[in-house]
């Protein structure tokens, strides 16, 4: 079975960081493709039995920003 996830990828120094938007799982690599491949592997491991029993919740929070 396959499932589609959304990833955000950005660069920090020499590393590319890949973060799954639906599940709190992230990975890194020296290239964008490597970071995504590592994220794919991390997600596969995350969903291997035993499955995560506590799924993260997404909540909105308010933050007061000082308009300078």
N, C-alpha and C positions, 0 to 999 in steps of 0.2 A: 504494500500500500504506500502510496506517496501522498504527501501533503505539501502545499505551497506555503511558504513563509515570506515575510518581508524583511529585508536586511538594510541597515544603514551602514555605510562604509565611509570612513574618513582617515586622514593620515595624521599621525602624531610622530614627528621626527622621522626616523627611518622606517617606522612600522605603519601598516594599514590595520585599522581596527574594524571589525565587522560585528554588528550588534543585531540580534533578532528582535524585531519590534513586538512580536506576539508573546514571546517567552523570554524570560530573563537569562539569556545565554549569549555569550560573546566569545570572540576569538581574535587572533591577530596573525599577520604574516608579513613578509617582506615585500609582497606585491598585493594588489587588490584581489587578483585571482586566488592567490595562496590564502589570503585571509578568508575569502568566501568558501574555499574548499575546507579549511580548518573549521569554519562555522558549521558547514554541512555535517562534518564528522562529529562535532560537539553536540549538534542537535540529535543525530542518530543515537549517540550514547545517552543523551538526556532521556530519550523516550524508550530505551531498552528496559525490559523488566529488571528489577522492580521499577514501576513507573513513579514519577514524582507524585506524591500524595497531596501536596499543598500547592495549588496553582497560584501564581501571583495575581493580585487584584490591581486594577488600574483605577486610580482615583484622581480627581481634579483637586488642586490646591490653589489657594490664592496667596500671592506674594506681593507685598507692598514694595514698589520701586520708587526710589527717590528721584523725581524728575529734576535733573540738574540743568 
